[in-house]
Every structure is written in C-alpha cells, then in structure tokens.
Amino acid sequence: MRNPSIPSPRELWPRSPRPTGKGHESDAIQSAVSGDGRSPLRSGIARLDGLVQAPGLAHGHTGTLPGRRQQSSGAGSADGGDLRQTCSSGSAGGLRFDREVPAGGYAWWYVDALSDDGSQGLTLIGFIGSVFSPYYAWARRRGETPALDHCALNVALYAPRGGRWAMTERDSRHVARDASSLSIGPSAMRWTGDALEFSIDEFCVPLPRRLRGTVRVTPRTLHDRAYHLDAGGRHRWTPFAPTAHVEVAFSTPSVKWSGSGYFDSNAGDEPLEAAFRDWTWSRAGAADDTVVLYDVNTRQASARSLALRFGPHERIEEIEAPPFAHLPRTRWRVARITRADAGSHTRVVKTLEDAPFYSRSMLDTQLEGVRRHAVHESLNLNRFDSAWVRCLLPFRMPRITF
C-alpha cells in the first residue's frame, strides 16, 4: 500500500531517458560514515560482493571443498549447521543475467572496490527484485508481484571529502537483459568474456546531481560454487571473484582510479525477511588470499555459519570459524558482530553505510594469524520489516513508473 505521506516518484525524481537506470545518493560520505574517525579509506581490502560470469564459462565441480570437509566446521554455529554448498549451479542461477527470478524473489550482483592508495572506494549492486525496496514490500502485501517490476542499480562512491549515492527503482518497461548483460534505465552491466563492465548514468538524491561513468572489474580467478544460506536452499550465495582488479572512471563527478575488488551474487525464491532475522558477512583480504565469513540467523531460530579461504590457483578451503568478536553498535543501534582470532583485537576503521537496518564497515582484524583489512556488513531484517523504516526509505530510494 502506498503511504499518503510519502512523496510520489515524480516529486522525488526528475524525468530521465527510458531505457534503464536508477539513483540515490549519500552526497557526502558524512551520511554514510559514523563517528569512527576521519582517516582515509584503508588499503588492502578485498572487494565486496559480486556479479556474473560468462555464459559460456564451464561450471565448476560442486562436490566437497578441496582438501576439506563439506560439513560444519563445528565452530560458532548454534545448531552445528554450515551454509551448505548446493549440488546444482543452475539452482543458484548466479552465472546469467537472464535467470528466472520468481515473483516475490530476488537476484543481486554485488561489487566493491578500493583504490590502490586507500583513499577512495566504490560499491555497485544490481537488483532484480530489489530486496530493500519499500515499493516491492508494499506490492507483495497486495498480492503476487513480478520481481522484474522492481529493479535497481545501487551506486555508492566513497571519498575522503564526499561521495555519491544513487538507487532509483524501475519497472520491467525500463529493463532489458540477456545471458551476459543487464540494463536498468540508462545504466547497464555486461560480461565481456574476461571482465564485468558497468556503464553508469544515474541521478542522485536529494540533490538531483548526475552520476556518469564506467567501471571495469577483471577477476583474478572465477568460482561458480553456490552455497545455501538456509536449510531449504531457497536463498543462495555465489562468491564469483574474491579478488579482482577494478578500473573506475567517472566523468561526473570527475573521478578516476584503479584498485582491487571483489564480486559475488545472491539469489532467492522469497523475500529475505521471510527466512532471516539477521546476518553478518565479511571478507578480509591479504597478499595471497581472501577469507570470507558468513553468519545467518533464520526465522526458525537456527544459526548457520560459513568460513572460507580463497587462495591462489582457484583453491577454496573450508576453515575453522574463529570465535565471535563484538564491535560497537552503529548510530542507529544496529549490532555489529564479526569473527576473529582468539585473543586478537578487531576495530572499526570506518563506517561506510549507517542505515536503520544495515551497516557496511571497514575493519582492522586478525584471521589465521594475519592482520587484515576487512569489509563487513550487518543486516537486521526484523528492523527492515518494520513500518517506520519502510516509510523512510523512499527518500533515498525513489521509484520511476513512467
């Protein structure tokens, strides 16, 4: 249902070319950063979540992780459950932009990057069935609604003296896709065979400033193993490229840099909040590997965890999940918990996103005896599912329906 106090999309957003796009902005990093200091973004971070793979790329073996067991590592999980590897890469649907996304479900492709000098950062998330869209949630309450009617590209630029944020939702009339490309409004992403390329043309809010540029993500290695986040396999995660080289070139604003990055994909057959109460995720890079930690709490009051090391030569190892480490809550009082070596110290270097139900942070931590810089996220889906939070979101997530 539409809340009569919420401005219409026409009030929130200017007209823009029809083909594909979206936008929403946190103009200065000020709105994204809490009081964790004003140090520049730190170097050495493996990039965040990810994207798609070439349509012709062979699917990897989906058996037990090399040299390790597939079952729970026995550490940290309340029910002993791990995030299970799915036996069918087709069920994860992570390799193609033209995958089937059921009504009420979602698929997203996530990238993040950090400049070589550590001063600038970027995240990109392409959504089919925008999981954090209030419009999608309200439409589901009225009945079955196609995921393709709720698509968006989220672009977040992070810089010491300011940033940009865009996330405009559009319906299926503004979406075009095939196996290797996805266009939403005037923006698009496509797999070229060895790299993922973004062409971005968005508006930011509340000030309608333009955001135009290109991003190229070249994986060091590619992985296509999918992992179940829930017992029924309705929610899946595929870490395609734990390490990648990223080239960023924006004309508006004038920004150009290169650095390291990460990309992956999530897909689900139902809303996130139907299955989960909350989760935390992090990826921590070092010279030769990246460690990814995933902990979810389901609606069935079970906890599931995963700890993976991605090394050179496409090697994936399941590792023992280290103990939990508690971090300061955000300004919105969102809890932040991670894992780190016993007896080590983990600190929040900078909070990049601080929303009522979500945080993205940069950490200085220790895993497997190595000091690492990590990107960390906390997601509180009980908070997201509240009416007051959803009424706030349209002011940062406008929707175009014309």
Secondary structure, DSSP 4 states (H G I P E B T S, - for coil): ---TTSPPHHHHS----SSS-------SHHHH--SS--PPPPS-PPP-------TTPPPPP-SSPTTS-SS--SSS-TTSEE-PBPS-HHHHTTT-TT----TT-EEEEEEEEEETTSS-EEEEEEEES-TT-HHHHHHHHHS---GGGSEEEEEEEE-TT--EEE--EE-GGGEEEETTEEEETTEEEEE-SS-EEEEEEEE-SSS--EEEEEEEEEESS-----EESSTTS-EEEEEEEEEEEEEEEEEETTEEEEEEEEEEEEEESS-HHHHEEEEEEEEEE-SS-EEEEEEEEETTS-EEEEEEEE-STT-EEE-PPPPEEEE---TT---EEEE--TT---EEEEEEEE-SSEEEEEEEEEETTEEEEEEEEEEEHHHHTSHHHHHHGGGTS-EE--
